[in-house]
Amino acid sequence: MALKVSVISPEATLFEGEAPSLTAPAFDGEVGILPMHAPMVTTLGAGVLRIGDGQTRFQVEGGFLQVVDDVVRVVTEKAAKL
């Protein structure tokens, strides 16, 4: 099983693909997402968004993360690929 992940900033879609997991900087600490995660929405803080085994990473600031049916959408105010 895999997650369908999208990372979107005001400038462009930075990532769109499948990943086994995702770790994101929520406003109150890190949140980890695996397949079959309960539906949720959280606001993002500042930190590193890691997709899969950490090979794909972004520095993000603000925005939100939504999880529904193994689809993860990260909409961020500011992002830079690391």
N, C-alpha and C positions, 0 to 999 in steps of 0.2 A: 504494500500500500504506500501511496505517496500523497503529499499535499500538492495542490496547485497553488503556486505562489505568484503574486504580482506586487511589485514595488513601484510606486508611482510618486513622482515629485511634480511640482508645477511646470518644470521644464520638459520632462519626458517620462516615458515608462522605462525604468532602469533595469528591471528584471521581470521576466515572465517565463515560468517553467515549472518543472516538478522538483520536489525535494523531499527527503525523508523526515526532515524536522526544520524548525526555525526557532531562534532565540532572539527576543526583541527587548529593548529598554522601555518598559512601561513607565508611567509617571511615578510609580511608587516602588520600582524594583524590576528585575528581569523577569520575563515570562517565557516559558518554553512551550512550544506547540508541537504535538505529534499527531499522526493520523487518528481519527475518531475523537478529537478534542471536542468538548462541549461548545456549543455556539457562544460567542462572546464578542464584546467590543470594549476596547480600552484606549485611553489616550496614551500617546508616546511621550517619553521624556527625551533627554539627550543621551546618546551612547552608540554602541555598535550593534547593528542588526546582523546576525549570522544566519546564513542559509545553509542547511545541510551540515556537512562536516567542517564548516568554517572557511572553506576555500573561497566562497562568495561572501563578502562583507561590505557593509555600508556604514558610514558615520551618519546618523540621522538626528534631527532635532525637530520635535513637535510633530503633530499630526495624530493619526489614529490607526489602529489595527483591528480588523474584523475577521472572525473565523465563523464559517458556516459550511457544513457538509464537506469538510476537507478542502475547502477553498479559503486561502488566506490572502487578504488584501491589506497592504501596508500603504497608506497614503500619508506622505510626510511633507512638511513645509520646506525642509532643507535636507539634501542628501549628497554624499560624496562617496564614490567607490574607493575602497581601501585595497 
